[in-house]
Amino acid sequence: MNYQEVMSFVLLFVTMLLWGATPLFEKIGLKDVTPLTGVLIRSAAITVILLIVYVCSGRIHELTKVSLKGYALFTASGVMAGLVGMWTYFYLLRSGMTSKIVPIAASYPLITAILSIAVLGEAVTPQRVIGIIMTIAGIILIKLS
């Protein structure tokens, strides 16, 4: 493995650990607040931290180089995933079993794969078809458990 491959593996592993532990914090935090309040607190904290990073690193000017289309796409993404998606996820997480909700919610790449084929015209390969089938099978197994 070269340096880039090692770094990719390490970053992927760190991402997996962070995303794997986060639902526990969220589940515990949602005992005392509504799902929408949880989304607000989470989003506000991220926004403040990112603004500090951008100001301190001198990168704040990069925001002026983003096109209107770019702003619209990221806004739509933020509303869909960062607001509505997180709100519904927090609602479910607050009232349900974390070990069932998180894996099913985390199967969103299934939707991405299907939409990428249908909307973006990406190739249908045997590996993708098998991956989609395995994801659906995993969802069914988790739901039955």
N, C-alpha and C positions, 0 to 999 in steps of 0.2 A: 504494500500500500504506500502511495506517495503522501506527501504532506497534506494536500488538498483532500484526499480521501479520508485520512485520519481525522482532520478537522471537521469534515462533513459528518462523520460518524459520531464524534464527540458532541457536536452541536445538536445532532438529531437525538442523541441520548439525553442531553440536558433538557431539550424541549419536551421529550417524553416524560421525564421526571417532573418537570414543572407543571405540565398540563395534567399529569396524573395525580399530583398532590393538590392542585388548586380546588377541585370539587369538594374536598374535605373542608377547606377553609370556608368555601361558599355555603355548604350545607350547614355548618355550625353557625356562621354569621346570619343565615336566613331564619334562625330561630327567633331572633329579636327584631327583625325588620321585614317589611313587605318586599316582594320580588322587585318591584319598580324602584324602591329606595335602594336596594342592593345594586341595581344596575347604575343608578345615579352616582352612588358613592364610588363604585368601581371605575366608571367612565371619567368622573371628575379627577380622581387620583391619577389616572393614566394621563389625562390632558395636562394637568399641572406638571407632572414629571417630564413629559415630552417637551413642554414649553421651556422648562428650565434647561433641559439638555440642549435644545436648539438655540436658545439665547446664549448660554455659556460656551457652546462650541462654535458660535459665529455662523450657524447654518440657517438662521431664521430667514435670511434672504431667499432661500430655496423655495419658500412658499409663494414668492412672486413669479416664479418661473413655471408654475403649474397652470395648465390650460383650464378653461372653463369646463371643457369636457372631462378633464381629469378630476376637477372638484366635484362635478356632478356624479361621476362614477364612484368616487370614494365616499361621497355623501350617501348615495343609494346603498352602497355596501355597508356603511356604518349604521344606517337606519335598519336595514334588513337583518344583519348579523349582530351588530353591536347593541341595538336597542330591542327590536321585536324578538329576534332569536334568543338573546340573553334573557329577556323578560319571560318568555315562555319556558326556557330552560330552568331559570331560577324558580318559577312557579312549580314546575314538576319536581325539581330537586328539593324544594321545601317540604313537599307533601309525600314524596315517594322514596323508594329504595335507591340509594346512590349507585349501588352495584348493577342495577338494571337500567337506570336512566342514562348514565354516562356512556356506556358502550353503544346504546342505540342512538343517542344524540351524536356520538362521535362517528357514526357511520355516514355522515354527510358526504364523504367522498363518493359514495354510491350515486347521489344526486348529481354531483359534479361530473362524474364519468358519463352518465347518461346525457346530461345537458351538453357536455363538450362534444359528444358524438352528434347529437341532434342539432345543436345551434352553431357550433364552431366547425363542424364537419371533420372532426378528428377521426382518425382511422379506427375501425373496429378490428381488434386483434384477438386471437384466441386467449392471450393472457388477460386482456381486459374483460372478456366475456366470463372467463373463469373467476376472475376477481369479483365481478359483479355478483355472480352466482354464490360465491363463498360469503360475500357480505350479507346477502339476503338470507342465506342459511344461518349465519351467525346471529342475525337479528331474531330469526324464528327460534333458535335454541335459547337465547337469552329470555325471550318473551315466555317460553314454556317453562323456564326454571323457577 
